[in-house]
Amino acid sequence: MAARQTVMFLAVVFPLSGLIQGFQPLFSFRGNSSNHRDITQRAVLRKTAEVCRDIAASKGWYFSLTIDDSLSADKVQRACSSTGTSSLLSTVMFQASIASMYFSNAKVDVVFALSEEHHFDDETFERGRDVITAGVSAVKASVKLENFVAGRWTLGRICHTLQDFYSHSNWVELGKTTPYSTLIKPDQPLENLAGPSTPTCRNCPGGNCDNNLLPDLLQQGFLTSGYFNIFSSAKPAGKCSHGGTFDRTSRQEPVGGINKDDVGSSHGSLHHKAADLAVNATMELLEDIRVAVGDKNFLRLIGLSQSPVLCFVIDTTGSMSDDIAEAKRVSFNIIDSKRGTQQEPSAYILVPFNDPGFGPLMITTNADVFKDSINKLTASGGGDIPELCLSGLQLALTAAPQSSEIFVFTDAPAKDAHLKSTITALIESTKSVVTFMLTEVLASRRRRRSPQGVSSRTMSQSDAQLYRDLAQASGGQAIEVTKSSLSLATAVIEDSSASAVVTLFQVVRNPGRPDHFTFTVDGSLRNITAYITGASSLTFNLTSSTGVSQSSSQSSGPLASFSTVGNLHRITLNTDNQTGSWKISVNSNNLYSVKVTGQSSVNFIYNLVEAHEGAHEDFSLKEGRPLSGGNASLLVTVTGSDTVKVTEVTMCDSSGPTEVNGSLQSVGSGNFLVTFSGVPAGDFVLRLRGEDSSSTSRSTPSSFQRQASTQIKTSSISVTAQANNTNIEPGSTISIPFTVATTANGVVNDSATGTFTVRTNNDRSYTLTSPSSVTIAAGSGGKANGTVTLTAPASAASGTDVTLTIEAENAAATDINYSVLRLSVAAKVTDITRPVCRVVSSSTNCPSSSSLCASSQWKFIANLTDGINGTGIESVTIRQGNGTLNTSTVAGAGGENITVAHYSSSCCSQNVELAVVDRVGNVGTCVGQARESTTAAPTTTAAVNTTSTGGHTLIISQCLWISVVVSVLWK
């Protein structure tokens, strides 16, 4: 019998707690239980706030935020901003980054549903720790290469395993009130584990399992966890079970369980203690990563950003010199005008392309590095006209953060047009907006030829249509101008680089027809701008909420200023305070688009998810398109206001009259559950309306309207793929099975047959094998299976991310769906030992009177090693203290490298904490304090260069000090 597949946007968890093994993944409907989403978000927000507090203290900035479990993303981002008071602050990137972490966390219950070590079941403590520590190494390697998206996904997965330890083991029952730090320290032994033949539980009397752990076990402090199996009741004699309806081992003596997954679980009375410990353990793991990668990169990993990235994909062939010059001008203007402000781009991305090459991708947070890179671009070559535009765009889409805006400069058709479906899949998956700056597009559909029969360097209408289609799918624009007028059109780039840009309304009419469009202006909006692209004959009229009108023939009038260049009409509203319903009337029978944007803190995010069956039945993030005719739900998370009330969410056909209204249910904390029934086939955009009664709005309450940029396309094809391991070792091959199915009304059609074209692609050009097609045969249940293999070259650097797309298209080429998987290259780490702090010198006396402290100095000298077989110390950082650090590297007697840390400070700061990080991210901490002086005899070595730092990282001085250990605490 066919099973209906439920598709949702973001994650909705119904009361299926008996099927879940572990904390509920995303939402809890059973009492006031915590879930993986709550735990992860609480930990991330608290740790992020701590980092911002410490940065503010070191720079003398004001920081006012109580760090507790009441934090929200809005509160943390506002407190972390350099002023802390900006009214135009977008938390979309921060919220989306946190969401990606808890979605990958929840995915563990799908991909690794029956893996004991991923949940610390069956007393698999060694293997469970291996999952965590290998994942932490992979996160640090990803951050080192600035692959933050991949790092986030890996981080979410290992948080799941770490958090499950506190729900599935008896750590809480042993009376522990702090995290088990050994789980993130592979060089420390796991102690006091219950042996394989040690009894751990007794039967639960009358179903009450409060006291089913054996008293001897608790008295001796043995660590155990419950056994879990949905197929067999077998378990070692006397061992505890996980418990729950679907755990068959819990019916085998000793019956019952010990899990604390929610308040109704076997040990549900301890659920909140377990959840609180899981939060603290997650924070401890985040702190370890923070110390290893540094504060700046940690905040980038977490996704804390006040402004979007600046991302250019540029054609560098011979005819593009004017376009490159304009890209330089506009980017330099953005950089120079915003440097040092909250509006400075969070990162800079540049991808050149031509033919036969594209790339390399350049991503940096250093504006001068970006300037230097774009300055080095030169226009040369070209040969035949088409260029590898989509290959360059693919690199940008997989490197940029979600919801970025990417600008593509070209005057040539795409030689790699076969990548169109791959680019569309990446656009929909990342929700990035792509705007094309096209020069020299012909009015005719065919390219001109010279008298010699060679095509001239121009783009036909049919060539440009590919770019228009991709722009429409992403919510971007295809702006068509001459080279001489390009500088008049790049104002859209400066518009988009502003902070907190939101889309109020967007529509495409193809074919064109005269029409009227309304949009709502609310009191939180600033700098409202409308863009209309279309033929030169297009005319329009703007009408305000008070009934005042202005026609396109008036370049400057009572409502707005208009400018026209090429096919772009840019409309800048003169006033921000006329709230209410506005109208744009467009008169054209040709293709045109309308887009209205503004600046506001109020926005929203959404994500597509699907239901899963089995032992860990729940909902998880779905890659690909929702199924035509199926039921759908979405959970909208509104950002920027705690006082928003959503009144209407609609899926609107992006180019037609079809609208599907959803039923609304508030689920708290700015989240709104919307349910749709029978979503028809088509291309939709998500439009949200509501009211905001916040004090920042100019009217109370203020009606508001927002629209998602990216199209939501439906499909009757289902494509599912799961990688059992998302980390690939260099030189190894990973196999990824996938399934293609035909559906009707959202249900797999188990009697269907047919052949589907399969296309696979990855952004690193790694070797791929896959079938070119799969066939659904009669009697196969409406499904066909295939396998993709991907091989990472032996030279691939650990931390490299790989984005794989698997697409299936029907025989008529009228329908397509896809799955996007994100993988990471992770070399096996053999250096698991933290750097060692050997000795510290004594200090001089410090006066007892604090008023005299500034006139006295004290010194701290330590020798730091990573061992003969270690990877070597990479950095030494002052974690606490206001003094100066000098470091050097010298050879020890056994051949090992020794880093000598010389720290000096005034007696006003009498404590120091040094963080020592090796090349694979193992972290050690050395603590010292001022003491009465002792004599330390230096042993002179060959001179090396000396470098000083007043408070942070550095390495290089002159002497190796051999001295007594006076005031060292090793953490």
Steps between C-alpha positions, in 0.01 A plus 500: 500500500637841409613715789426870498812713532450812708707800395558797725696822520728507804433222747180403672500214748171341592459289818697200376724483804485124525685477169774745589826378652661801661375847586221604263683640196326830425174563685348353814127458542524285812485722805777754530775269375819630342618377161820499294395824334448675835822363645711594197349846470538576872865395493583690181333821617661491844849421364469765229398756761800402715738546208354842421522596868867402513579687178323809634694481827833471316421804287341708775157493335172513687318165518168467677330164472403246764627163375240238586250270333265786410731618222370534146694540177375859475622587850840340449564655160396843621727473806785376280471787254765765541243757615241265641221742416457493122133481406580348160656169589430177314525168683407291195852365444546426870162327528561301180843390624358380832223323309754317284667372818185366658380354170824306457464402866153360432623321187703263720172335601441421131840420352637327809173376646633156598862593571568438869805724519316803360262485799724348770270196512616151603784637716695606187693775680833464320342498154261779592790719609678418173198635311523826696877552489532411131219744428662776705824453302299526176331822618835658585644396162200651319534828687872510423411504130211743562245237398252610761188345347654152510633567849151591621347179367765284663467693826126437514549125455756459777289711736224240462725216616642706787154605618364144482763387753320688778162356407610141438767440766472500880728805535217701655396212728858484630444848640724678251430871464769593245565369146719195441790692341683180405250455214671783308855414612622188323832498687325435830378151603132417540492373854266291717306348213271213589655180366328287235389248764418752774125504580364854492121489538212321668137472391281806525231421760153573363644693210672753730866518398614773737720260698587226250877568498675257734615661828847341469541659158422845638707449814809402300440778247492273195395662172243320284244570228187325382481239225267575208370289212181517296544152352622275782449478875846349557743680730775395744371354827418756766549803275278809492286580198438835338125462544198616305232342288726405210795371702452124500790443741297677772265198504788267584594476867593727657199673345462877473746768402717788618470766227418859585393608149194689624299546818295188427799270448614218732715746700302805392523659845867566420434629148563867576824426687617296201402779259679766706814286511473450123488879456810547717682217321418655162634833625819327615544349154438840339760654731756242391435588136506871580845479660633292210376727219493841669212732582463651153477167320279356773244775444518437126442130563195579713376734226493822700509771236353846479518535123497284185801386300613682187518234229604555136524243220679672209563410138867582425507458122635768268183706454437537875754770590230767550287263709795400719586867551143569613502198734819641654348847534178394667667248733768749604231758567309255721817401686626854554162638609420216743840398638493495879122536520226248573419504129844374395453173304548194719715336231614551141471235230645521148476239224644577153403291198570479127560209265654250552540586869311624804608592850683486723252594768629775728325553833632735768394733778786735416377779273853579384555140389178521299607831349834354403334195342252697294775745401694212350214399268576573138288455191665276244434217256152374429530301178151368434227706662337279770672495840485278811268734690297236686812315616621820666154563646496147643816574700347818638169333596672225699743739673270787594285490817132420459280784374795687348468721193736419214573734207609355167666721236509367143440590136503143369267201493572203728708226345401277793123543466465131585559605863175698510313240706795463738516876551124511558531224761775692680300823487198330655714319757700805612221758447759729345400783267682529165495823299655509154659817363476428126659729243441508124183289485347522151136583443470205259495133601801413280859613526639724226778373276780696343544506119745213545228292666647520852261584785561840657557537877134553588227303671171407334164505673499120513847507660383752759189297584710245689621776730148642537370158603766459767445854625127434528554172686717679757305822536774697330496705182645482150610857432580565133701812414769623267860508618499877502194514728595217739616747764144634522360153575740388773310708755305178564822347639543785744132472593536130583817550704308698760413329827164335567367511144160328474275418205145633527370379168625338181329367189581401142252525214592272209334554262444857601163663547380825658450443872475664842711394800460602862753494783482607863735759650541463877654730758822301539600550135766741374644576156228333292600432140312336213659343191315430177675321214337485160490630146571865423133552413391406855321768702389498861317701763568516878217575745555566871285386793344847505396485133774724355628374160812549292552369147819367340519812287584699815861426593455699819168552670307501826559130576832390356797556274520281187804408294521276194800324352471217251208280605515617864268756656613591854243674722616657825219606733542848641342427837498221753204609709202438271400162636222292351420343165685630193439405136716464190317477167705368208398530134691257278426196286861380514680309775560714809577467871419714803696494827453721807758505781573701813706488816345353815595273788174309453543206263448122498666169415354163404627151417361195325481177701352155460367226724693180559386164623678248719652485845580871496186619327499875479545785255830613352633742243409399145715579201307534178157616398164433668275252324223625272153447641630398840427653837757748621573694814749769578623652819583865462753650737461876518814697582557847637198533725350323799161660442413369154167338427484316168150520351547351153749280318440432133672297232456717192563387143797714404363590157128428522184543704515173700524544877493236773414626848624320807342455841704657780599389848742682730750266665682769699825698485416659166426166332179443306382167369321526165321204344409472131281236339565374148764736365449505120775467243672830431763753599414685819636771726427529868326819614441590863274766648446596860508768769786630712428699814865559593609840622727542198205506263367840412138390537364260759416239394656523156398267219799353321570287194809298410576258220762228461719554195557139395235317303348182640451261209297182534580168333337161448842333527649403835880482535645382830866443583681431826872488563578268790813703562528864402877512559734367229865422560742632234557233236187304594167437328155537651188326365166678522181305419203690363139422414277650231120464514196630316226655711138604459339745743802475725485119518746255345324339203600139560361385165690757294778413256739713302858603428665807651814681390750529786753783524757536777741783562734628771658841543856367550516306170581185698463169317137385490334184377125458467244344266390725215143384555287284728187308406198434721392150402161340546464348844776715653260701716539809286867548593841461336835495678847609399837575655736796462867467590720799570878481539698765683855533362785412733612863479170636631553712809322403819214744553411531130126496445328328206145564382345214303179530299301201373226584250229287338301617197202328338512369143300795367746745662205682657568422865812480715591460865826473685685432822792711622756352739782681677810297577835579660850371439637394838839336540528257789657678795767301683620783722242497781727627777468852627812718520687465830605783731831391655636778726445860603746753643441692818392861510609806692317615806188705448412769755212430733348839431300513177575870468867412438444212257568700183861564600590128532531219247480122525603234249378157405709265281382158380635235263227350282533181296289284274722192521726324249205365300276803540399729216667798667375803687327745270404781736524624857230744603435702814158399627529703820741778583595846377871451453737439209579157356821404315540149365775309323568150370819312587614137479488287814748234604281221361452671165156636576411861433452709812305824494616738770234741623621819674220697659544824691243723658458773755403388846155646441427180302636211706353202312561360155336222303663384178319290240734275301371354173676245278462469125198268516318708760579319826476759776693526826474774760784620726420721799741703713495776759739740665705343783804590706809496284736206459815473295470355151814412306481547123659261255607695192416360156559622149337837446169517322279788402293665772139611473276653767128527541312702753226262585451240232681252278864475402806287480877583512765605760856407608546282805390163627444537873544194721339582832299355781126464462368775719145594413366283224154354484442272201144466385 
